[in-house]
Amino acid sequence: MNCVANENHSGSSIWCGIALPMFALCALVSVCQASSAETFPQDTAQALNMANFILSMEDSNGAIEDAPGAGTANNDSNMEYGLIGLAAAYSYSHDASYLTGLEKGIAWLAARENMTDPTWRGSWYLQYSSTPPYKEIPVSGGPGTTNVRGVDATSALFVYLLYLDHRLTGCDALAQTYASHAHAALNFIINHNLDTDGLSWSSWLYYSAPKQWELYQEKYSADQGDVYLGMHAGALIYGSSTYASVADTLMTKTPVSIFNTSQKRYAIGMFADGTLDNGTDGYSEGFAQGYLSWMWGNTTQNQEGMTWFRSKVGSNGSIVTKSGAPAYSLNVAMLGLGDNGLGAAAPVKSFAWLINKTYVSSNGGVYDSLQAGDTIEFDNVTGFCAASLFGFLPFD
């Protein structure tokens, strides 16, 4: 509708060819303005500053520190999520610095990928040093474990980033340069993480006794989304029917297998015995609702999950999904992504809370939360917040 009114001399106005009294016109104008105010993108100046914060932490080789002073890079795919924020910034602004940052980050990730050991070809360790020579840093994945590798999300998101570069540039040069890396990454997931039901196990843990790598048997709901992004991206840029089939299975089975029908939300994951992980930690549950809704759109499960998520929004726009937990910035980012995926209005009150409370205007970072000890500016949270504010969608 073209929201333009023409005054006449009868105390009414012509609205799209219809004569309306002035009070009705004011009501329509109010609705039109509200609708416009709630569309994506939102707060773009701040979103660009968030992208600048991510760039400020990227070194000349493309490594992005997980947070200022962290000393690590790409812990649990943090850097890859941050790079999605750079892609969103370039999509909005066409500022070449964001594209350069994205491509440098992809090159750094490719250099860390294991391409020599047949067992681990196509995989990464959980985290690396953020300074040269960027050695992997062992980290416990739980009791009795001393290291983590082969995370499904990390392998999948590498390919998704190649897709984003192709989408943004209209050129497949980078995707072809790293084609062998991309195929190795997706084939690692298929051969080592994918279960017979078509869903993906999380990762591999090294146990100090009996000194061997063992599969970590939880199927996280958000990880199914990560793997979907990579497989669907691989199908698009390399024309693989195998990757397309894996992606379709994930999109079809995740809402059936890892959705809590009584709570009407995605569970955090599913255990090896088939029971759901219905735990809450204040952000993982929100991550699942928003992230999967962002990529899979207006399905019954996504509608219900986002309804549950929206019920956790406070009067000031903050979001608390677990009693006693702080209001996490990540929840706001995921609410925006999910609403955008469903074609809903932008959550302007929650965005305003984010900008006024946890966004750091002096450098563009975003605090995890305002709780003591949580005023850390992670690249993944900042990247997701930027993508959410820009109204960035995962695929064209």
N, C-alpha and C positions, 0 to 999 in steps of 0.2 A: 504494500500500500504506500502510495506517495503521500506522506503526512504533511500536506500543505493546505492551509485554510485561506479562503478569500472572503474578505468582509463585504457585506452588502448593507443596505440601509434599513433593514427590517428588524434589527436586533438579533439577527441570526447570522450564521456563516455557512458558506458552501464548503463541504468536506467531501472530496472525491465525488463531486456532482450532486451531493445530498445536502439540502438545507437543514441546518441544525441550530437549535437555540444555543446561546452563548454558554450556559452552564454545562450543556452536553459536550460542546466543543472543548471546554476546559478539562472535563473529565477525560476525553479522548487524548488531548495533548499530554495530560499527566501520565496516562498509560503508555503513550508512545515514548515519552522521555524516560520513564522507568525501564521500559523494555530496552531502550538504547543504552542506558546506563549499566545494565546487567549483562551485556553481551561481551564476548571475548574479542580482543585482548583487554587487559586491565593493568593499570600502574606500569606502563611500559618503560618509563624512565628508570624506575627502580629495578625492573627486570633486566634492563641493559646493564645497570650497575652490578647486578648479581653476576651476569656473564663476565663483566670486567674483573670481578673478584676471582673467578675461576681462571681467567687468563693470567692474572697477576701471580698465581701459584704455579703456572706452567713454566718449566725450564726450557732451555734452548733445544733439548732433545725430545721434548714432548711429555715428559713426566709431570704429573700434577700431584702435588702433595695432598694427602687426604684432608688435612686441616692445617692451619698455620702451626708450625712447630711439631707436627705429628711425626715427621721423619719417615713416614710410610707412603706408598703409592698403590692405588687400586686395591686397597683392603676390601675384600668381599664385593668387588666390582664398583667401588665408590667412584673411581675416576671415570669409568664408562658412563655412569649416570650423569656425572658432571659434564661429559662431552655431549650428552643429549641436550643439556642446557645451552651449550655453545651452538649446536645445530639450530635450536629454536631461535636463538638470538640472530643468527645469520638469516634464517628464513624470514624474520620480521624486518631486519634492518638492511640486509645486503652489505653490511660492513665486512670487508674482506678479512679483517683480523680474526673474526670468529671462525670463519672457514679455515683459515690457516691454523688456528689453534686446534680445531677438530682434526685436521689432517696430520698435524704433528703428533697429536695424541694417538691416532691410529697407528702411525709408524712406530711409536714407542711400544705400544702393545704388541705389535707384530714381532718386534725384536725380542720380547720376553716370552713369546709362545714357544713351547717345546715342539720342535720340528725334527728332532733327531732320534729320540728314544721311541721305538715302535709302540711300547706300552702306553706312553703318555703323549704321543704325538697329537697336537691339536688342543693341548690343555695348558693351564697356567697354575702357579702356586697362588695361595690365597692372598698374599701380600708381598710387596717388594720394598726395598729401601728407595727413598725418593731422591737419593743422591748417587752419582756414578760410583761404582759400576752397576748400581741397581740390583744388588744381590737379593735373592728371596730371603725373607725373614720368617723363620719357623714360628708358628703360633699354635697354641693348643686349641683343638676343636671340642674339648670336653674331657672328662675324667679319663686318665690313662692314655691320652693322645698328646703328641708333640708337634704335629704339623697337619696342614690341610692343603689339598690340591684337587684338580679335576672338578672345580665348581661348575655346574651346568650353566649357571647364569653368565659367568665370565666368558666362556666359549661362545655362547649364543649372542651376547651383546656385541662382541667384536664384529660379527657378521652384520648385525643390525646397524652398527655405525658405518660400515661400508655402504650399506643401502642408503643411509641418510646422506652420505657424501654424493652418491650417484643421483639421488633425488634432488638435492640442492644445486648441483652443478649441471645436471643433464649430461654428464660425461661418465663413462664407466672405466676410465683409466686407472683409478685407484683400486676399484673392485677387481680389475684384471691383474694389476700388479700383485695384489695379495690373494689371488684366487686360490692358490694352493693352501695358503694359511686358512682361508675361509672354509674350504672343503674339509681340511683336517679338523677344524674346530667343530663343525657340525657332525662329522663322522665320529669324532670322539664321543659326543653325547649319545649318538645312536648306538654305538658299540659298547659303551661303558656305563652310561647313566640311565638310558631308557629302559623301562620295565616292559614286561610282556603286555601290560594293559595300555601301553602307549603314553604313560605319564613318566616324568623324569625324577629320579632320585637326586638328592642335593649335591653330594660331593664325596670325596674320599679322605679318610682320616688315617694317620699313621699312629699305630699303637706301639708303645714302648715294650709291651709284652703282648703277643709273641713277635714283636718287631716286624710288622707287616702292614701294608695298606689294606684297609677294609672300607667297603661302601657304607656311607652314612645313610641309613635307610629311613629318611623322611622325605615325603613329596610335598614340598612347600607350595602353597597355592600361587604365590607371587612368582616363584621359580618357573612354574608352568607357563606363566605369561612371558617371562624372559626368554624361555626356550621357544615359545611361539614366535616372538619377535624375530629371533635369529633364523628360525626355519622358514618362516614366511618371507623374510628378506632374502634368504638364500634361494628360495624358489623364484622370486621375482628377478633377481639380478643374474642368476645362473641357469634359469629354466629347468630346475630339477623337480621332477614329479615325486621323487622320494621325499625331499624336504617339504613339498607341498602337502603330501599325505600325512607326515608327522605333525605339521602345523594344524591341519584340519582335525586330526584326532585330539590334539591338546585343546583346541577350541571347543570341541564337542563334549569331551569327557570330563574336563575339569569342573564345569558347572554342575555336573551330575555327581561326580565322585567326591569333591571336596567342598560341597556346599551344605551347611547345616540348615536343614529344612525347618527345624523347630525354632531356631534363633533367626532364621531368614537372613543369613549372611554367610560369606565364605569363611570357612575355618582357616586357621593359619596353615594347616597342612594335614597330611594323612600319614599315620604310622604304618609300619611294616605289616601289622596284623589287620589293616583295613579300617581301624577306628580313626576318628577324626581328632586332630589336635585343636581343641576348642579353647586353648589358653589365650590369655590376653597379656600384653605387656605395655599397652598404651599407644603403640604405633604400628605394630605388625598387622593387627586386625584392620586398621584403617588403610594401610598400604594395600592389602589384598582387595578390599572393596573398590578403591579408586583406581588402582592400576589395571585390574582386569576389566573394569567398566570402560576405561579409557581406550583399550584396544579392541574390545569385543562388542561395545555398543549397547543398544537398547534391548537387551534380553530380559526375560522374566527374573532370572537370578540377579542380574546386574541392577535392575530396578529395585528389587527387594534389598539387596546389599547396600545400595546407596540410600535407600529410605532408612535403614538401620543406622548408617553412617551419619546422615543428616540429623538423626534424633540425638546425637551426641554434641551438637553445636550449641554452645551456650549463648546467653542473651547478648554478650559482647563480641560474639563471633569466634571465640576460642573453641577448641575441640578437645574434649577429654573422653577417651573411649574406655578407660579403666578407672574405677574409683580409687582415688588417692594418687593417681599418676598425674604428671604435669601436662599442660597443654603443649603438645609438640608441633613445631612448624611443619614437619613432614605430613601431619594430618591435614593441614590446610592445603598443602600442595596436592595431596591425593584427592581431596574433596574437589578441587578445581579441575584436575584431570578427569575424574570420574564424571563430574557434571558436564564437562565438555564432550566426553565420549557419548553421553546419553542425549546430547543436544539440549541440555537444560541451561537455565540462566547461570551466569557466573555468580559464585558465592561472594558477593561484594563485601558483606559484613565480615566474613572470615578473612578475606584478602586485606581489608582495612586493619583488622587486628594484627595480621602478620606484619604489615608495613609499619604500623605504629609501635609494635612491641618487640618483635624478634629480629626484624631487619636492621642491619647496622649500616646506616647511611654513610658513615665515614669511609667504609671500604667496600661495601656491597655484599658482605657476607650475611649469613642468616644463622642466628643461634639455634641450636637444637631445641631448647626451651629456655625459660627464664629461671628454672630451678637451679639452685646452687650446684656448681659442677657441670652444668649443661650448657653454659655459654660458650660452646665450641662451634666454630664455623666450618662445617664439613662441606666438601665439594659436592657430594651427592645430594644432600638436602638443598643446597643453594641451587644446584642445577635443576632439580625437580620443581622448586619454587618458580624459577625463571620460566621453565617450559609451561607450567600451569598458568602463570600470568599472561604469557604470550598467546595462550589458547592453541598451543601446538598439538597437532594430532599425529599419531604414530605412522600412518601411511596416507598417501594421496587418495 
